[in-house]
Amino acid sequence: MKEYLGATNFIWLDGVPGLDITDFHIDGFAKFYDQSTIITMKENDLEEWGVPNKDIQTLLKAKMPWASRIST
């Protein structure tokens, strides 16, 4: 990915096997706002959409090399 897109880090979410959540594209609940900010839903909203707690924590703890914060 780095060679083609310049990507150096990935946010990998496990999803839930056998449920639609595995087909739920991350861009539906998380966006890169600028070079240092990821915008996502509040934790309880992510839970309501069926995002597993492990994935929520992964998302909320995600860091980009240049990032200073995640906005919810």
Residue pairs with C-beta under 8 A, 6 or more apart in sequence:
1 7
1 10
2 8
8 65
9 63
9 64
9 65
11 26
11 30
11 58
11 59
11 62
12 58
13 26
13 51
13 55
13 58
13 59
14 52
14 54
14 55
15 21
15 22
15 24
15 52
15 55
16 22
16 50
16 52
19 50
20 50
21 49
21 50
21 51
21 52
24 49
24 50
24 51
29 40
29 41
29 46
29 49
29 51
30 38
30 39
30 40
30 59
31 38
31 39
31 40
32 38
32 39
33 39
33 71
35 64
35 66
35 67
36 64
36 66
36 67
36 68
36 69
37 67
37 68
37 69
37 70
37 71
38 59
38 62
38 64
38 67
38 70
38 71
39 70
39 71
39 72
40 46
40 59
40 60
40 70
40 71
40 72
41 49
41 72
42 72
43 56
43 60
43 72
46 56
46 59
47 53
47 56
51 59
59 70
60 70
60 72
62 70
